[in-house]
């Protein structure tokens, strides 16, 4: 089954519900956002999680030393980099690094190639002039399919909801999907109903041989 990351977690309750429903990983945003959390808040949440749930810190153009300090303090498993981080910086964070790309056209996808060997996976998100993520909008999934040709695991993000998740998975066949605003009742507060509906839809999809996993 395709892996599921629920991003924008801000409290222990939403974290526990997401895990109970089957989320493989949880994302915590340290960058400017309505869902921004402090290292102290994340550390508290991480300590409550059961084993085998991966925790992901989301950063935008932060100092390498500061990111490493937060990783150690919070006990994070992975880091998701949404800024202009270079392949060299991503390599410094291996084997924890995931690089996000805001997809606007084929040139956005071709940029993935330079990160080969520097990241564990790439996350493909919708392009926006105003936001680095959390746009709530989808992009042309044909470009995500092209992104898979680069040979790295692809995490599909951008406007994914219970209503379109089946189409997204069947069209792109990603390694994982990343959901945020599509399962919220308000910024930073997840909806039990929407998360449950999303997970039930994913379980109904016969992904035997479809995902990269």
N, CA and C of each residue as an Amber inpcrd file, in Angstrom:
protein
   639
   0.8420000  -1.2000000   0.0000000   0.0000000   0.0000000   0.0000000
   0.8780000   1.2500000   0.0000000   0.4400000   2.2550000  -0.7020000
   1.1730000   3.5140000  -0.7460000   1.3310000   4.0550000   0.6760000
   2.5100000   4.6150000   0.9520000   2.7740000   5.1950000   2.2650000
   2.0020000   6.5110000   2.4060000   1.6290000   6.8310000   3.6410000
   0.8490000   8.0450000   3.9000000   1.5390000   8.9000000   4.9580000
   1.7950000  10.1570000   4.5880000   2.3190000  11.1370000   5.5470000
   1.2510000  12.1940000   5.7800000   0.9340000  12.4250000   7.0430000
   0.0230000  13.5020000   7.4160000   0.8820000  14.6460000   7.9370000
   0.8700000  15.7550000   7.2260000   1.7270000  16.8880000   7.5680000
   0.9310000  17.9830000   8.2810000   1.6640000  18.9070000   8.8890000
   1.0200000  20.0110000   9.5860000   0.4290000  19.6120000  10.9220000
   0.9940000  18.5810000  11.5520000   0.5300000  18.1560000  12.8770000
   0.9560000  19.1940000  13.9070000   0.0380000  19.5690000  14.7800000
   0.3450000  20.5960000  15.7770000   0.0760000  20.1650000  17.2170000
  -0.5530000  19.0040000  17.4110000  -0.8080000  18.5660000  18.7860000
  -0.8400000  17.0470000  18.8830000  -0.7620000  16.5660000  20.1060000
  -0.6850000  15.1260000  20.3550000  -1.9630000  14.4000000  19.9620000
  -3.1110000  15.0610000  20.0950000  -4.3660000  14.4010000  19.7660000
  -4.4320000  14.0740000  18.2750000  -4.1700000  15.0690000  17.4350000
  -4.1980000  14.8250000  15.9920000  -3.1530000  13.7870000  15.5990000
  -1.9990000  13.8380000  16.2650000  -0.9510000  12.8650000  15.9680000
  -1.4230000  11.4500000  16.2800000  -2.0390000  11.2690000  17.4320000
  -2.4750000   9.9310000  17.8360000  -3.5910000   9.4120000  16.9370000
  -4.5020000  10.3020000  16.5240000  -5.5980000   9.8860000  15.6410000
  -5.0480000   9.4780000  14.2740000  -4.1260000  10.2780000  13.7370000
  -3.5400000   9.9630000  12.4340000  -2.8450000   8.6030000  12.4650000
  -2.1220000   8.3460000  13.5320000  -1.4150000   7.0660000  13.6650000
  -2.4020000   5.9210000  13.8020000  -3.4310000   6.1260000  14.6060000
  -4.4400000   5.0850000  14.8000000  -5.1330000   4.7290000  13.4880000
  -5.3080000   5.7290000  12.6270000  -5.9700000   5.4910000  11.3420000
  -5.0390000   4.8750000  10.3030000  -3.7400000   4.8420000  10.6060000
  -2.8200000   4.1590000   9.7070000  -1.7510000   5.0030000   9.0430000
  -1.5830000   6.2530000   9.4670000  -0.5330000   7.0880000   8.8730000
   0.8380000   6.4760000   9.1630000   1.6990000   6.4720000   8.1500000
   3.0530000   5.9370000   8.3020000   4.0140000   6.9580000   8.8870000
   3.7350000   8.2300000   8.6270000   4.6180000   9.2820000   9.1260000
   3.8350000  10.5550000   9.3940000   4.4160000  11.3900000  10.2530000
   3.8080000  12.6630000  10.6310000   4.7830000  13.7840000  10.3450000
   4.2650000  14.8950000   9.8180000   5.1040000  16.0310000   9.4860000
   4.8730000  17.2010000  10.4150000   5.9720000  17.8420000  10.8140000
   5.9260000  18.9990000  11.7090000   6.6150000  20.1740000  11.0210000
   5.8970000  21.2820000  10.9150000   6.3810000  22.4240000  10.1430000
   7.0870000  23.4250000  11.0550000   8.3700000  23.6460000  10.7790000
   9.1610000  24.6150000  11.5380000   9.3160000  25.9320000  10.7820000
   8.8060000  25.9790000   9.5660000   8.8770000  27.1840000   8.7370000
   7.6540000  28.0710000   8.9930000   7.7000000  29.3390000   8.5710000
   6.5410000  30.2220000   8.7240000   5.2910000  29.6100000   8.1090000
   4.2340000  29.4700000   8.9020000   3.0080000  28.7960000   8.4590000
   1.9810000  28.8970000   9.5750000   0.6850000  28.8470000   9.2340000
  -0.3370000  28.7670000  10.2850000  -0.1910000  27.4910000  11.1180000
   0.5710000  26.5280000  10.5870000   0.7570000  25.2350000  11.2590000
   2.1360000  25.1200000  11.8980000   2.7980000  26.2390000  12.0460000
   4.1580000  26.2180000  12.6080000   4.1460000  25.7530000  14.0630000
   5.1390000  24.9340000  14.4000000   5.2670000  24.4310000  15.7670000
   6.6830000  24.6940000  16.2680000   6.8390000  24.6640000  17.5730000
   8.1510000  24.8770000  18.1800000   8.8360000  23.5330000  18.4040000
  10.1500000  23.5340000  18.5100000  10.8400000  22.2830000  18.8270000
  10.3420000  21.6530000  20.1230000  10.0140000  22.4780000  21.0930000
   9.5240000  21.9610000  22.3760000   8.1970000  21.2330000  22.2070000
   7.3090000  21.8000000  21.3860000   6.0160000  21.1530000  21.1310000
   6.2070000  19.8310000  20.4040000   7.0930000  19.8290000  19.4220000
   7.3140000  18.6050000  18.6430000   7.9550000  17.5240000  19.4980000
   8.9040000  17.8890000  20.3120000   9.5530000  16.9120000  21.1920000
   8.5120000  16.2200000  22.0760000   7.5770000  16.9980000  22.6170000
   6.5260000  16.4390000  23.4680000   5.6630000  15.4530000  22.6930000
   5.2850000  15.8180000  21.4620000   4.4510000  14.9350000  20.6430000
   5.2080000  13.6620000  20.2830000   6.4570000  13.8160000  19.8500000
   7.2570000  12.6560000  19.4220000   7.3910000  11.6400000  20.5480000
   7.5380000  12.1070000  21.7640000   7.6980000  11.1980000  22.9010000
   6.4500000  10.3580000  23.1670000   5.2980000  10.8000000  22.6470000
   4.0570000  10.0470000  22.8630000   3.7840000   9.0190000  21.7720000
   4.5610000   9.0440000  20.6980000   4.2670000   8.1890000  19.5460000
   4.7400000   6.7570000  19.7640000   4.0060000   5.8010000  19.2050000
   4.4500000   4.4080000  19.2650000   5.6170000   4.1810000  18.3060000
   6.2920000   3.0370000  18.4120000   7.4040000   2.7650000  17.4910000
   6.9160000   2.5560000  16.0620000   7.8510000   2.7020000  15.1230000
   7.6330000   2.4620000  13.6910000   6.8170000   3.5500000  13.0060000
   6.5960000   4.6890000  13.6820000   5.9760000   5.8540000  13.0490000
   7.0910000   6.8650000  12.7990000   7.2980000   7.2330000  11.5470000
   8.3720000   8.1570000  11.2250000   7.9400000   9.6050000  11.4480000
   8.8700000  10.4010000  11.9370000   8.6070000  11.8190000  12.1840000
   9.4590000  12.6530000  11.2340000   8.8430000  13.6810000  10.6650000
   9.4800000  14.4750000   9.6110000   9.4130000  15.9590000   9.9630000
  10.5550000  16.6220000   9.9700000  10.5960000  18.0600000  10.1700000
  10.6260000  18.7810000   8.8410000   9.8040000  19.8080000   8.6950000
   9.7230000  20.5700000   7.4470000  10.4110000  21.9250000   7.6360000
  11.3950000  22.2070000   6.7730000  12.2000000  23.4180000   6.8910000
  12.2710000  24.1450000   5.5470000  12.5030000  25.4590000   5.6300000
  12.6990000  26.2630000   4.4220000  13.9390000  27.1280000   4.6040000
  15.0090000  26.7940000   3.8850000  16.2360000  27.5940000   3.8570000
  16.7770000  27.9150000   5.2460000  16.7280000  26.9370000   6.1310000
  17.2900000  27.1210000   7.4630000  18.7740000  26.7900000   7.4720000
  19.4520000  27.2870000   8.4800000  20.8640000  26.9970000   8.6750000
  21.0540000  25.5130000   8.9740000  22.0650000  24.9110000   8.3690000
  22.3030000  23.4840000   8.5280000  22.4940000  23.1020000   9.9960000
  23.2720000  23.8860000  10.7110000  23.5240000  23.5800000  12.1200000
  22.2330000  23.6480000  12.9290000  21.3760000  24.6110000  12.6070000
  20.1080000  24.7520000  13.3270000  19.1950000  23.5600000  13.0600000
  19.1760000  23.0930000  11.8090000  18.3580000  21.9240000  11.4750000
  18.8440000  20.7030000  12.2470000  20.1490000  20.4960000  12.2670000
  20.7010000  19.3450000  12.9870000  20.3830000  19.4090000  14.4740000
  20.4130000  20.6060000  15.0260000  20.1000000  20.7760000  16.4470000
  18.6450000  20.4000000  16.7300000  17.7350000  20.8090000  15.8380000
  16.3180000  20.4860000  16.0110000  16.0830000  18.9860000  15.8370000
  16.7640000  18.3840000  14.8630000  16.6500000  16.9350000  14.6630000
  16.9780000  16.2010000  15.9570000  18.1140000  16.5650000  16.5510000
  18.5650000  15.8850000  17.7660000  17.6350000  16.1620000  18.9430000
  17.2050000  17.3950000  19.0840000  16.3580000  17.7680000  20.2220000
  14.9930000  17.0880000  20.1510000  14.4150000  17.0500000  18.9560000
  13.0590000  16.5020000  18.7990000  13.0560000  14.9920000  18.5650000
  14.1830000  14.4400000  18.1380000  14.2180000  13.0270000  17.8000000
  13.5690000  12.7260000  16.4630000  13.8080000  13.6040000  15.4750000
  13.1900000  13.4410000  14.1610000  13.9000000  12.3660000  13.3360000
  13.1230000  11.6670000  12.5230000  13.6790000  10.6350000  11.6520000
  14.1240000  11.1940000  10.3110000  13.3750000  12.1830000   9.7760000
  13.6250000  12.7050000   8.4370000  13.4560000  14.2130000   8.4240000
  14.0270000  14.8530000   7.4090000  13.8210000  16.2880000   7.2000000
  13.3530000  16.5050000   5.7660000  12.4060000  17.4130000   5.6200000
  11.8220000  17.7440000   4.3200000  12.1740000  19.1870000   4.0230000
  12.9300000  19.4170000   2.9610000  13.4800000  20.7370000   2.6690000
  12.7210000  21.3880000   1.5290000  12.0680000  22.5070000   1.8110000
  11.1640000  23.1520000   0.8540000  11.7170000  24.4370000   0.2540000
  12.9660000  24.7430000   0.5260000  13.5100000  25.9940000   0.0200000
  14.4270000  25.8040000  -1.1680000  15.5020000  26.5810000  -1.1820000
  16.4770000  26.5180000  -2.2730000  17.7280000  25.7510000  -1.8460000
  17.5400000  24.7780000  -0.9870000  18.6700000  24.0110000  -0.4740000
  19.4070000  23.2930000  -1.6100000  20.7110000  23.3410000  -1.5670000
  21.5350000  22.7340000  -2.6130000  21.6510000  21.2270000  -2.4130000
  22.0520000  20.5130000  -3.4750000  22.3120000  19.0810000  -3.3060000
  23.3660000  18.8090000  -2.2390000  24.3550000  19.7130000  -2.1440000
  25.4160000  19.5340000  -1.1560000  24.8630000  19.6190000   0.2650000
  23.9520000  20.5560000   0.4910000  23.3560000  20.6680000   1.8250000
  22.4870000  19.4480000   2.1320000  21.7160000  19.0180000   1.1470000
  20.8820000  17.8330000   1.3490000  21.7330000  16.6190000   1.6970000
  22.8810000  16.5140000   1.0310000  23.7730000  15.3830000   1.2900000
  24.2820000  15.4050000   2.7260000  24.4930000  16.5980000   3.2630000
  24.9600000  16.7360000   4.6450000  23.9450000  16.1750000   5.6350000
  22.6910000  16.0990000   5.2280000  21.6300000  15.6040000   6.1110000
  21.2410000  14.1610000   5.8040000  21.9150000  13.5420000   4.8520000
  21.6470000  12.1450000   4.5540000  22.0070000  11.2810000   5.7670000
  21.2470000  10.1880000   5.9930000  20.1810000   9.6250000   5.1440000
  18.7840000  10.1150000   5.5090000  18.7020000  11.3220000   6.0620000
  17.3970000  11.8200000   6.5160000  16.7030000  12.7430000   5.5200000
  17.3640000  13.1500000   4.4530000  16.8630000  14.2690000   3.6570000
  15.8780000  13.8830000   2.5660000  14.8230000  14.6990000   2.4730000
  13.8340000  14.6580000   1.3930000  13.7960000  16.0650000   0.7980000
  13.8820000  16.1830000  -0.5100000  13.8430000  17.5070000  -1.1380000
  12.5020000  17.7160000  -1.8170000  11.8670000  18.8410000  -1.4960000
  10.5840000  19.1980000  -2.1060000  10.8160000  20.0800000  -3.3330000
  10.0240000  19.8340000  -4.3600000  10.0620000  20.6290000  -5.5910000
   8.6660000  21.1520000  -5.8720000   8.5930000  22.4570000  -6.1170000
   7.3140000  23.0650000  -6.4990000   7.1960000  22.9650000  -8.0230000
   6.2550000  22.1760000  -8.4720000   6.1760000  21.8280000  -9.8900000
   5.3160000  22.8330000 -10.6600000   5.9620000  23.4850000 -11.6180000
   5.2550000  24.4340000 -12.4840000   5.2240000  23.9340000 -13.9240000
   6.3330000  23.3250000 -14.3590000   6.4320000  22.8120000 -15.7230000
   7.5140000  21.7390000 -15.7530000   7.8840000  21.2970000 -16.9470000
   8.8680000  20.2110000 -17.0630000  10.2390000  20.6090000 -16.5330000
  10.5550000  21.8870000 -16.5730000  11.8570000  22.3160000 -16.0510000
  11.9390000  22.0820000 -14.5460000  10.8050000  22.1760000 -13.8610000
  10.7780000  21.8990000 -12.4200000  11.1520000  20.4570000 -12.1590000
  10.6900000  19.5720000 -13.0310000  10.9570000  18.1450000 -12.8730000
  12.4020000  17.8170000 -13.2290000  12.9260000  18.4470000 -14.2610000
  14.2940000  18.1460000 -14.6910000  15.3170000  18.5160000 -13.6250000
  14.9580000  19.4690000 -12.7400000  15.8750000  19.8830000 -11.6740000
  16.1200000  18.7690000 -10.6630000  15.2530000  17.7770000 -10.6480000
  15.3800000  16.6750000  -9.6960000  16.6870000  15.9170000  -9.9030000
  17.1070000  15.8100000 -11.1500000  18.2690000  15.0000000 -11.4740000
  19.5260000  15.3620000 -10.7060000  19.7200000  16.6470000 -10.4160000
  20.9390000  17.0830000  -9.7380000  20.9810000  16.6600000  -8.2670000
  19.8540000  16.1490000  -7.7550000  19.7980000  15.7200000  -6.3440000
  19.9630000  14.2090000  -6.1940000  20.2260000  13.5300000  -7.3020000
  20.4320000  12.0870000  -7.2510000  21.5830000  11.7710000  -6.3000000
  21.3410000  10.8960000  -5.3370000  22.3640000  10.5210000  -4.3660000
  22.4600000  11.4360000  -3.1660000  21.7380000  12.5730000  -3.2100000
  21.7890000  13.5310000  -2.1010000  20.5610000  13.4780000  -1.2100000
  19.5260000  12.7690000  -1.6640000  18.2800000  12.6910000  -0.8910000
  17.7200000  11.2730000  -0.9350000  16.8860000  10.9560000   0.0400000
  16.2360000   9.6510000   0.0770000  15.0340000   9.5890000  -0.8460000
  14.3980000  10.7480000  -1.0610000  13.1980000  10.8170000  -1.9040000
  12.9800000  12.2630000  -2.3000000  12.0950000  12.4650000  -3.2850000
  11.6940000  13.8200000  -3.6560000  10.1910000  13.9600000  -3.4350000
   9.7980000  15.1350000  -2.9920000   8.3800000  15.4450000  -2.8050000
   7.9810000  16.4520000  -3.8660000   6.9170000  16.1610000  -4.5910000
   6.4420000  17.0380000  -5.6580000   5.1730000  17.7390000  -5.2030000
   5.2350000  19.0720000  -5.1790000   4.1450000  19.8960000  -4.6640000
   3.7380000  20.9050000  -5.7210000   2.6220000  21.5670000  -5.4960000
   2.1240000  22.5630000  -6.4380000   2.9280000  23.8560000  -6.3390000
   3.1460000  24.4920000  -7.4900000   3.8650000  25.7630000  -7.5020000
   2.9260000  26.9060000  -7.1270000   3.4630000  27.8350000  -6.3380000
   2.7290000  29.0480000  -5.9970000   3.7310000  30.1720000  -5.7980000
   3.3810000  31.3620000  -6.2630000   4.2340000  32.5290000  -6.0530000
   4.2400000  32.9360000  -4.5820000   3.1240000  32.6650000  -3.8890000
   2.9600000  33.1510000  -2.5340000   3.4300000  32.1720000  -1.4610000
   3.3250000  30.8640000  -1.7410000   3.5960000  29.8810000  -0.7020000
   4.6110000  28.8470000  -1.1680000   5.3610000  28.3300000  -0.2050000
   6.2990000  27.2440000  -0.4770000   5.6300000  25.8780000  -0.3390000
   4.4270000  25.8660000   0.1950000   3.6910000  24.6190000   0.3910000
   2.3490000  24.9280000   1.0040000   1.5260000  23.8930000   1.1560000
   0.2220000  24.1040000   1.7730000  -0.7130000  24.9440000   0.9360000
  -0.6010000  24.8410000  -0.3950000  -1.4480000  25.6640000  -1.2670000
  -2.8780000  25.1430000  -1.3550000  -3.0480000  23.8580000  -1.0980000
  -4.3690000  23.2500000  -1.2580000  -4.7590000  23.0400000  -2.7080000
  -3.7910000  23.1810000  -3.6150000  -4.0630000  23.0400000  -5.0420000
  -3.2560000  21.8920000  -5.6290000  -3.8480000  21.2260000  -6.6090000
  -3.1330000  20.1600000  -7.3000000  -2.3240000  20.7400000  -8.4610000
  -1.4820000  19.9010000  -9.0580000  -0.7620000  20.2980000 -10.2630000
  -0.9340000  19.1860000 -11.2960000  -0.3440000  19.3730000 -12.4500000
  -0.4600000  18.3970000 -13.5310000   0.2580000  17.1100000 -13.1240000
  -0.5080000  16.0650000 -12.8140000   0.0990000  14.8220000 -12.3330000
   0.9190000  14.1140000 -13.4050000   0.7590000  14.4660000 -14.6680000
   1.6210000  13.9100000 -15.7080000   3.0800000  14.3010000 -15.4590000
   3.2790000  15.4740000 -14.8560000   4.6270000  15.9070000 -14.5200000
   5.1880000  15.0760000 -13.3700000   4.3310000  14.6410000 -12.4680000
   4.7800000  13.7690000 -11.3870000   5.2210000  12.4210000 -11.9380000
   4.5020000  11.9420000 -12.9450000   4.8910000  10.6820000 -13.5950000
   6.2730000  10.8360000 -14.2360000   6.5180000  11.9850000 -14.8500000
   7.8410000  12.2400000 -15.4300000   8.9000000  12.2910000 -14.3370000
   8.5240000  12.8330000 -13.1710000   9.4530000  12.9000000 -12.0560000
   9.9140000  11.5280000 -11.5920000   9.0420000  10.5560000 -11.7020000
   9.3960000   9.1890000 -11.3190000  10.5020000   8.6170000 -12.1950000
  10.6210000   9.1440000 -13.4160000  11.6350000   8.6500000 -14.3440000
  13.0490000   8.9830000 -13.8760000  13.1680000   9.8740000 -12.9040000
  14.4820000  10.2300000 -12.3770000  15.0550000   9.1240000 -11.4840000
  14.2250000   8.1460000 -11.1390000  14.7330000   6.9880000 -10.4270000
  14.7360000   7.0860000  -8.9220000  14.1180000   8.1300000  -8.3580000
  14.0350000   8.2560000  -6.9040000  12.5870000   8.0770000  -6.4480000
  12.3830000   7.6120000  -5.2120000  11.0150000   7.5200000  -4.7010000
  10.3300000   8.8880000  -4.7560000   9.0920000   8.9150000  -5.2250000
   8.3320000  10.1610000  -5.3450000   7.2200000  10.2050000  -4.3240000
   7.1930000  11.2960000  -3.5760000   6.1090000  11.5710000  -2.6320000
   5.2220000  12.6210000  -3.2960000   3.9650000  12.2960000  -3.5000000
   3.0440000  13.2150000  -4.1720000   2.3250000  14.0720000  -3.1440000
   2.3350000  15.3770000  -3.3760000   1.6850000  16.3270000  -2.4800000
   0.9180000  17.3440000  -3.3170000   0.2560000  18.2690000  -2.6440000
  -0.4270000  19.3470000  -3.3490000  -1.9030000  19.1120000  -3.5740000
  -2.7410000  19.6150000  -2.6710000  -4.1850000  19.5820000  -2.8790000
  -4.8270000  18.2180000  -2.8170000  -4.1930000  17.2630000  -2.1620000
  -4.7700000  15.9190000  -2.0810000  -5.8490000  15.8610000  -1.0080000
  -6.9760000  15.2580000  -1.3600000  -8.1420000  15.1810000  -0.4790000
  -8.7470000  13.7830000  -0.5800000  -9.6940000  13.4490000   0.3050000
 -10.3830000  12.1620000   0.1570000 -11.0790000  12.0230000  -1.1950000
 -11.4530000  13.1340000  -1.7990000 -12.1950000  13.0970000  -3.0630000
 -11.3190000  12.7800000  -4.2670000 -10.0530000  13.1850000  -4.2230000
  -9.2070000  12.9710000  -5.4070000  -8.0570000  12.0010000  -5.1730000
  -7.9570000  11.4300000  -3.9760000  -6.7970000  10.6100000  -3.6540000
  -6.7410000   9.3410000  -4.4980000  -7.8810000   8.7460000  -4.8050000
  -7.8560000   7.5370000  -5.6150000  -7.3250000   7.8430000  -7.0130000
  -7.8220000   8.9030000  -7.6170000  -7.3600000   9.2900000  -8.9500000
  -5.8660000   9.5870000  -8.9340000  -5.4120000  10.2750000  -7.8840000
  -3.9990000  10.6360000  -7.7940000  -3.1140000   9.4030000  -7.7200000
  -3.4840000   8.4650000  -6.8670000  -2.6600000   7.2630000  -6.6920000
  -2.6610000   6.3990000  -7.9480000  -3.8240000   6.2220000  -8.5400000
  -3.9000000   5.3670000  -9.7150000  -3.2060000   5.9760000 -10.9260000
  -3.1680000   7.3040000 -11.0000000  -2.5060000   7.9660000 -12.1230000
  -0.9980000   8.0570000 -11.9390000  -0.5570000   8.3920000 -10.7510000
   0.8690000   8.6400000 -10.5120000   1.5950000   7.4050000  -9.9800000
   0.8880000   6.5950000  -9.1840000   1.5070000   5.4380000  -8.5330000
   2.7450000   5.8590000  -7.7400000   2.5860000   6.8060000  -6.8350000
   3.7430000   7.2990000  -6.0830000   4.1820000   6.3220000  -4.9970000
   5.3770000   6.5360000  -4.5100000   5.8450000   5.7720000  -3.3520000
   5.0010000   6.1310000  -2.1300000   4.6960000   7.4260000  -2.0070000
   3.9410000   7.9090000  -0.8440000   3.1240000   9.1250000  -1.2350000
   2.1340000   9.4390000  -0.4060000   1.3750000  10.6810000  -0.5730000
   1.5160000  11.5070000   0.7070000   1.4220000  12.8200000   0.5310000
   1.5690000  13.7590000   1.6430000   0.3080000  14.6180000   1.6790000
  -0.4280000  14.5580000   2.7800000  -1.6600000  15.3390000   2.9000000
  -1.5460000  16.3250000   4.0490000  -2.2220000  17.4590000   3.8810000
  -2.1850000  18.4890000   4.9240000  -3.5440000  19.1720000   4.9930000
  -3.7190000  20.2370000   4.2100000  -4.9720000  20.9950000   4.2880000
  -6.1790000  20.1830000   3.8450000  -5.9560000  19.1680000   3.0140000
  -7.0680000  18.3560000   2.5240000  -7.7300000  17.4840000   3.5630000
  -7.1150000  17.3830000   4.7560000  -7.7320000  16.6080000   5.8460000
  -7.8730000  17.4720000   7.1040000  -8.0700000  18.7790000   6.8900000
  -8.2000000  19.7010000   8.0200000  -9.6130000  20.2620000   8.1420000
  -9.9680000  20.6160000   9.3850000 -11.1950000  21.3820000   9.6170000
 -10.8690000  22.8690000   9.7660000  -9.6110000  23.1670000  10.0950000
  -9.0800000  24.5300000  10.1150000  -7.5690000  24.3980000  10.1020000
  -6.8200000  25.4570000   9.7260000  -5.3650000  25.3320000   9.6410000
  -4.7430000  24.8220000  10.9460000  -4.0470000  23.6950000  10.8500000
  -3.3990000  23.1230000  12.0140000  -4.2640000  22.1990000  12.8420000
  -5.5240000  22.0230000  12.4500000  -6.4330000  21.1350000  13.1840000
  -7.0080000  20.1170000  12.2090000  -6.6440000  18.8530000  12.4130000
  -7.0710000  17.8120000  11.4920000  -8.5160000  17.3800000  11.7590000
  -9.1460000  16.8930000  10.7110000 -10.5200000  16.4010000  10.7990000
 -10.4990000  14.8830000  10.8720000 -11.0480000  14.3440000  11.9320000
 -11.1330000  12.8940000  12.0730000 -11.9020000  12.2900000  10.9010000
 -12.9880000  12.9190000  10.5240000 -13.8290000  12.4000000   9.4380000
 -13.0520000  12.3540000   8.1240000 -12.3550000  13.4410000   7.8060000
 -11.6220000  13.4980000   6.5330000 -10.4340000  12.5410000   6.5200000
  -9.7110000  12.4540000   7.6430000  -8.5800000  11.5290000   7.6920000
  -9.0570000  10.0850000   7.5650000 -10.1590000   9.7790000   8.2340000
 -10.6960000   8.4160000   8.1660000 -11.1480000   8.0870000   6.7500000
 -11.8270000   9.0230000   6.1160000 -12.2970000   8.8030000   4.7420000
 -11.1210000   8.6030000   3.7950000 -10.0730000   9.4060000   3.9610000
  -8.9010000   9.2860000   3.1070000  -8.2630000   7.9110000   3.2550000
  -8.0570000   7.4730000   4.5020000  -7.3980000   6.1880000   4.7350000
  -8.2610000   5.0270000   4.2420000  -9.5560000   5.1310000   4.4120000
 -10.4400000   4.0710000   3.9180000 -10.3890000   3.9690000   2.3970000
 -10.3220000   5.1190000   1.7300000 -10.2390000   5.1250000   0.2680000
  -8.9370000   4.4880000  -0.1950000  -7.8400000   4.8300000   0.4750000
  -6.5420000   4.2710000   0.0960000  -6.5370000   2.7590000   0.2810000
  -7.1230000   2.2940000   1.3660000  -7.1430000   0.8430000   1.6160000
  -7.9620000   0.0950000   0.5730000  -8.9470000   0.7740000   0.0060000
  -9.7860000   0.1080000  -0.9960000  -9.0920000  -0.0210000  -2.3470000
  -8.0690000   0.7760000  -2.5470000  -7.3690000   0.7300000  -3.8280000
  -6.4880000  -0.5130000  -3.8710000  -6.6300000  -1.2650000  -4.9170000
  -5.7590000  -2.4170000  -5.1050000  -4.4440000  -1.9170000  -5.6720000
  -3.4530000  -1.7580000  -4.7890000  -2.1850000  -1.1880000  -5.2350000
  -1.1460000  -2.2630000  -5.4810000  -1.5630000  -3.4990000  -5.5520000
  -0.6100000  -4.5510000  -5.8510000   0.1040000  -4.2660000  -7.1620000
   1.4240000  -3.9980000  -7.0570000   2.1980000  -3.7190000  -8.2660000
   2.0540000  -2.3150000  -8.7840000   1.2720000  -1.4550000  -8.0790000
   1.0580000  -0.1090000  -8.5960000   2.0300000   0.9050000  -8.0190000
   2.3670000   0.7730000  -6.7490000   3.2400000   1.7620000  -6.1350000
   4.6910000   1.3880000  -6.3560000   5.5800000   2.3260000  -6.0100000
   7.0120000   2.0690000  -6.1370000   7.5400000   1.3100000  -4.9410000
   6.6970000   1.0820000  -3.9430000   7.1440000   0.4330000  -2.7150000
   7.4040000  -1.0560000  -2.9700000
